[in-house]
Amino acid sequence: MKSIRRGLWDGEVGKDTRGRFACRICRESLVVGSEEGDGTERSCPECDRSWKSTAPRWRTTGG
């Protein structure tokens, strides 16, 4: 499974007019699947491809 960033780079994933992720092959918005501790899986309902988006890692400054 590719990351969502890699899908954007390869041209498989794009953003629609509202800023949501969309499959460029089927022109369908991606559906959020399972949410894990380290990220979210997004998939296309039409062609069943899936991409993984990682959650942002927050840094603490300590103190």
N, C-alpha and C positions, 0 to 999 in steps of 0.2 A: 504494500500500500504506500502510495506516495504522500508526501506532505502537501498541504494546500499551497504553500509557497512554491514548491516544485511544479505543481499543476498550473499555477499562474505563469511561471517561467516558460513552461512547455506549450502554453496556449490552450490547455484543456479546460481551464477554469478562468472565468472572467467575473466581472461585476456588472450587475444590471443597473438600470437607471436610478434605483433607490439605494445602491451601494451594497446589495446583498450578493453573496457568491452564487454564481450560476454556471452550469455546464455549457461550454461553448459548442459541444457537438449536438446536444439535444435542445438547447435554449431553454432548459428548465432550471428553476431555482433549486439549490441543494437543500436537502432535508437533514436536520441534525439527528444523528443516530444515538449511539451509546456515548455517555459521558464518563470518561475514566478519570483517574486522579491526575494524569499528566496531559490530558487533552480531550478533544472531542472528535468523533468521527462524523464526517459529512458525506452524504451519498446522493447520487442522482436517482430519482425514482423511475426514470425512463430507461436508462442504459445500465443501471446497477453498478456503476463505477463508484469508488469511494476514495476519499482523501482524509488525512488526519491533520487536524489543526492543534498545535500545542498551546497550552495555557501560558500566559506571561509569567515569567519568574520575577517575583518582587524581591528587591534587595533591601536589606535593612542597613542602616548606617551605624548601628550599635550605639549604645549609650543613652 
